[in-house]
C-alpha cells in the first residue's frame, strides 16, 4: 500500500504532467514559417532560466540524423559511463513515461527530481510570458529542462539527441559541442525538412559548429555532397565512419546497429581525447581491438522500444511480441530483416508451429505506401510471410506525456486504419496473383482486421491463442513508437 508521501508525490507528478501537456501544440501549427523566430526565443528562455553560462560550460556530444540517432546516443552514453564519467542523456520520444527522455548515469530521472526541476523552470518562464514572448512549446521546454537538469546535476558529459531536423531544433541552441555526429539520412518529416535528400541533409548539417569535429556514416551521394559542403564552409573536419565488425556483441539488436555503434565509437573516441582521457594502447577505430570499456559499453547499451522481444504477460508461451518503433522506409527494411532473423532462430529452438502476425499503425503524417510494401517484401525475401495483419489506432494521443491506469477501450475513428488495411490487402492480392503461375493452388489467404482500440486487438490475440494452443503467435508490432509504447503499457499491467 502506498504511503502518504508516495501518494503526495504521485499527485504532484500527475499535476506536473498536466502542466506539461498544456504546452503541446498540434503538429499542423509546427509546420509554419516561424521556425527561426521560435528558435531565437530560445536564447531569451535560457536567459530567463539563468542557464546561459551553465550551458556554455557543458561538454556535449550532439547527434542528428533520420534514423539511428537515438541508438547512437545510447551506445555513446553507455561507453562513456564505463569510463567513470557522470553522464546525462537526452533522447526522444518516450514510450511509457516522459522521464525516459532524461537519463542520469543511465537511469531515468526520479519523479521527485523531475517534479522539482519542472516547476522551477515552469514558474520562471511563466512569469516572463507575454503576447510577444509565449511559453515555450512542448519539445522546446523539454530541451530547456534537460539543460537545467544536467547543469545542476553537474554531469561530466551530455549526450544530446536532436528532436527534429537540426538547424532550428531546440537542442541546437548550444554554441560549442565537443563533437557532432549525423546518423543515416533518409526521408522523414518532409513537410518540415524538405522533400529531397539534399534539403534534409542541409537541415541536419545545421548542428555543425565552426571548428568542431564531426562524424557521419556512409550516406547517399546527394546527402553526402551537402554535408561535405556545409562542413567545408565552417572548417569542420567531417569524417565518414564504417560499421563495426559484426563479431562485436551489441546490446541493441539488428544489423543496422553496427552502423550506429561505429558512429558512437568515433564520437566517444574523439570526446575522450578532447577531455584528456586516452587508453594506453590508443583508441583503435579499425573495428578490432577496441578498448575493454568500449566493448563493455557497446554490449550493455539498452534502448526501450527498439528491437525488443517481449512475451505476453498472460500467455507467455503462446504469444511473443517483437517490438520495433520503425517509422521510415529505411528503418522498416531494417526492422523486417531483424524480425525475419529472429523468427528463423526461434523456429530452430521451438517445437511449436509458429504463425507471424503484423500489428501496425503509423501516424497520419507518414506515407504508408512507402512503409508497408518495404516491410512486406523484405520479410518475404527472407522467407517470412504474415498470415494475419491487424490495424489499430494508438491508445495515447500524439506526444502523450505520461501514463494512465485507465484501460481505454473507447471506440475511436478508424478511417485511417481501414486505409492501411486496404493497402495491405492490395499488396497481398498482388503477391497471391504472382504466385498463381507457379502454384495452381495459390497461397493461403492472408487475413486482415481493423480494431477500434489496441486493448481490443490484444484481447482478440489472446482469445485466438487460447483456442490454438499448438500454435505460437509471433506478433511484429511496428510503424509507430507510440504504438510500441502503448503495447508495453498494456501488456505489463
N, C-alpha and C positions, 0 to 999 in steps of 0.2 A: 504494500500500500504506500502511496506517495506521501512523503512528509509534507508539512505545511510549507517549508522553504522550497521544496521541489515544486509544489503546486503553484506557489507565487512566481517562481522563475518561469514555469511553463506558461502562466498567464501573461507575464511580461514579454516572453518571447513571441507569443501569438500577437500581442499588440504591436510588437516590433515588425512582424511580418505584414500586418495590416497596413502599417505606415509605409513600409517599403512598397507594397502593392500600389499605393496611391501614386507612385512615380512611374508606373508602367504606362506607356503610350502605345496606341495602336501602331502596327507596323507601317500602315499607309502614311502616317504622319512623319515617319522617319525618312521616307523616300522623297524628301523635298530638297530644295536647293539651298537650304540654310545650314548645311553641314559645317562649313567654315565658320559661320557665326557661332554655332553651338560649341565648336572646338575652341574658339577664342575665349568663351566664357569659362573654360576650364582653368585658365590662369587666374581668373578672378576667384573661382571657388577655392583654389589652392591657397590664395592669399587670405581669404576669409577663415580657412581652417588652420592658418599659420603653418603650412606644410611646405612652403617654397624651399627653404633651406634644407629641411629634413629629406625631401625627395631628391634634391640635388646631391645629397651625400650617400644615397642608397647605391649599392653595387648591383647592377641589374643585367640580367640576360633577357633580351626582348625577342619574341618569336612570333612571326606572322606566317600565313600560308592558307591554302584552301583545305587541305586535308593533312592530318598527321601532326599539326602544330601542338595539339594537346598532348599527344603521346610523346612527342619530342621533349616537351616541358617536363613531363612526369619522369622520363628517363634521366634528364639532366638533374632534376631535384634529387632523385634517388642516389645518383652518383656523388653529388656534392655533399649530401648528408653523410655518406660513407667516409668523407674526409674530415668529419667532425664539425662541419660548418652548420651554423644555425640557419635554416632555410625558411623562406617564405614563398609559397606558390600560389599564384592567382590564375585560375582557369575558368572556362565557361563552355557550355552551360552546366548547370547542376541537374541531377536526375531526381533526387529524392528530397534534398534539403539544401537551401541556399548556402549553408555553411560549408558545403563541399567545395565551394569556389575559393575558400581561404584555408590553406594548409600551413600550419606552423610545425616545422620538423616532421613533415609527413602526415600530420594528424589534423583533421579539420578543426577549426576553431570551436571552442566550447560555447554553449548557449550563453553563459554568463558574460564571457568576454565580448561575444558578438553583440549582445544587447547593450552593454556599456559603451562600446565603440560606436555603435549605430547612433544612439541618442546624442552622444557628444557631437557627432558630425551633423546630424539632422537638425538639432536645435540651433547650432551656429549658422547653418545655411538658411534655415527658415527665417531667422531674424533679419537677414540681409536680402530677402526676396523683394521683388517689385515687378511692375509690368515690364520693365526693360530687362530685368535680371530674374528670371523664374527659377524655381527649384531645378536642380539637375534632373535629367531623365534617368530612368532606371539603371541602365548599364553605366552611365557616367557616374552616378552616385556610388555604385559598387566599386568602380575603379578608384574613386577618391577614398572610399572606405578601406580598400586594400592598402593604399599608401599610408593611411593613418595607422592601420594595424601594424604593418611591417616596420614603419618608422619607430613607433612607440615600443614595439617588442624588440627593437634593435637587432634585427636579423643580420647575418653576415652576407647573405645573397638573396636577391629577389628574382624568381623566375616568373616572367610576365608574359602571359599569352594574350595576343591581340584578340579582341572580340570580333570585329568586323572590318575587313579591309586592312588599313594600316595608317594611311596618311591622316585621316580625320578620326581615327579611333581614339577613345578616351585615354587608353594606355600610352598613346604617343605624345602625351604632354611632357614626358621625360626628355631631358636635354642631352644627356651623355651616358648611355648604357655602356657597359664594359664590352659587350659583344652582341651582335644581332644574328638571327637566323631566319631563313624563309624555307618552309617545308614545301611539299609538292603543290603546284598550282593547277587549277582546273576551273571549271565553270560552276560558280555558285554565287548567290546574292547578286545576280547580274543586273537586276533592276536598280541596284545601288552602285555597283562597282564597274559596270560596263559589260558589253556583250562580246568583246573579243579578249583573247588571252593577253594581248598587249595592254589593253586598258586595265585589266585586272592586275597584271604584273606591276603596272605603274602605281596603282593604289597600294599594293603590298610593299613595294620598294620605298614607300613613304616613311618607313621606320628607319631607313638608313640615316646615319648621322655622320657628319664630316670627320674623317679620320678614324672612325670606329670600325674595327674589323667585322666582317660579315661572312656568313656561310650559307650556301644553299645546296640543294640536292639536284641531280640532273633534271632539267626542265625541257619542255618543248622549245624548239628554236625561237618561235615567236616571243615566248615569255623570257627566255634566256637573254635575248638581244636587249630587251627593255631593262632587265635587271642590271646587265653589264653596263649599259649606257648610263643609267641613274647612278650606279656605283662610281663610274669614272668621273662624272661631274662633281661628285662630293669627295673625291680622292679616298674612296673606300676600297680597302683590299678585300675583294669578293672572291671567295674560293668555293669550288664545287667539290662536295664530298660524296664518296661512293657508299653503297650499303655495306654494313658489317658482314663478315663471313657468317654463313648460316650455321656454322658449328658452335657459335656463341649462343648460350642459353639466354633467352629473354623472358622477362616477367609478363610481357604483353604478347599475346598470340597473333599469328598471321605473318606471312612472308613480307608483307609491306612494312612491318615494324622494323625490319633490318635497315631499311632506308632511314626511318625516323631515328633509330638508335645510332646510326652513323653520324647523323647531324648532331645529335646530343653529345656524342663523344668529342666531336670537333669543338662545339661550343664550350664544353667543360674544360677541355684541354687548354683552350685559349684563356678562359676565365682564370684557371688555376695559375697559369703562367703570369697573367696580368697582376694578380694579387701576391705573387711571390711564392706560390706552393708548386713544387715540382717533384715528381718521383725521381729517385736516384738514377734509375735507368732511363729516365725520359718518358714522355707520354707518346707512346707509339700509336700512330693512326693508320698503320698498314693492315689493320684487321687481325693481326696476330700479335700475341704477346702483350695484350692490354694489361695495365696495372691491375692488381688484385682488387683494389677498391672500385675500379671501373666495372670489372666483371661482376662484383657483388651488387653494385648499384643497378646494373642492367638487368640482372636476374631477379631482383626483388622489387622492381617497379610494378606499380599496380594502378589501374585506372578503371573505375566502375563504368559499366555500360559499353565497354569495347571488348569484343571477342570473349564474352563471358559464357560459361556453361553452367546452368543453374537447374537442378532437379525441382520439380513441382513440390511444394510443401506438403500437399495432401497425398499425392500419388507419385513419389519419387522414382519408383521402378517403372511406372507406366508412361510418364511424361517428363521429357527433358527439354528445357528451353535453351536455345542458342541465341544470345543477345548481342546485337551489334548495332550501334546507332548510325550506321551508314546513311547518308542522305545526299550524296553527289554521285554522278555517273561513275567516276573513277573509284570511289570508295565502295560503291555497290559491287563492282567487279572483285575488289579485294575481299569483301565480305563473302561473296559467293565461293571464292577459292578456299577461304578459311573454313566455311561451313562444309563444303564438299570433302575436304581432308578430314575434318572431324568425324563426319559420317562414316567414311571408309575405315578409319581407325576404330570406331565403335563397333562396326559390323564384324570386325575381326575378333573382338572380345565378347560380343553378346550372343547368346543363344536364341534370343527372341527375334522374330521378324520385325523389322522397323518400317515405319511409314513417315515420310517427310511432309510437313505441313508448313505453309507460309502464313505468318501473322503479320500484316502490313498496314501501315498508314504513313503518309507523308504530308507535310504542310502544304497548304494551297499555293504557297509561293514557289513550290518546286514543280518541275515538269515530269510527271510520272512516265511519260513516253520516253524519257531519257534514262529512267531508273529501272523500271520493271523488265524491259527487254534485255538489258545487260545482265541483270540478276538471273533471269531465267536461262538465257543462252549460255552464260558462263557455268552455271550449275550443270546443265545438260552436257556441256563439253567435258565436264569432269565426272560424268556418269551418275549424276544425282537429279532426280525428277520429282517434283512435288505432286502428290496425289490430291491434295486439297489446298485451297487458298482461302484465307479469312481476312476480311477487311473491316476495320473498326475505327471509330473516332477516338481521339485521345480522351482520357478521363480528365486530365488537367487542361487548363487554358494555356495559351502561349505565355511562356515566361512565368508560370506559377512559381511563387517564391518559397512556399513551404509544403507541408504535407497535411493531410486531413484524415481524421479517423472515420469520416463519413464514407461508406461504401456506395458510391454514386452509381445507381443503375437507371438513371433517368433516360428517357428516350430523346436523343438529340437528332438534329437533321443529319441524314446520312447521304445526301445528294452527292457529295464529293466521293464517298466510299463506293457508291454504285458506279460512278465513273471509273474508279480504279478497277472495279470488278469487270466492267465491260472491256477495258483494255486488256486485262489478264486473260479473259475468255477468248478474246480475238487472237492473242498470242498462242493460246492452247489449241485453238482450232487450226491455226496455220501450221503448227507443229504436227498435229494429227493428220492433216491433209498431206503433208510432205512424206509422212510415214506410210501412207496407204499403198504407194507404189512398191515398197519393199516388204510390206506386211499386209496381206489381204484382210486380216482381222483388225488391223489398226491397233492403236494403243488404248488402254483403259481410259475412259473419260475422266478428265480432271474436273473435280467438283469445286465450286467456289461459293462463298457465303458472305453475306453482309450482316453484321450485328450492330445494334444501336448503341452498344456500350462494350467496353473491354471486359468488365466483370461477366457480362452475359456470354461472351465468347469463351472465357476461361471455364465457366460452368459447363458450356457445351463440350469443350475438350475433355473435361473430367468425366462427364456422363458417357461419352464415347469410349474413353479409356477403361472405365469400369465394365463396359459391355464387351470390350475386346481385349481381354487380359493377356492374350498371347501376342499382342502387338504392342510395340513400344513407339509412342509418338515422339518424333524429334521435330520440335517446332522452332523454326527460324523467325525471330522477332526483329524486324529491321524497318528502315525507312525514315525513322524519326527518333532522336534521342529522348524526346518527351514520351513517346510510346514505350520505349525501353524502361524509362524511369517509372512510368505508371504501372507497368507489369511487375517490376521489382517491388513496388509498394504493395501491390495486390497479393502477390504470392508469398510475401514474407510476413503477412499479418498473423 
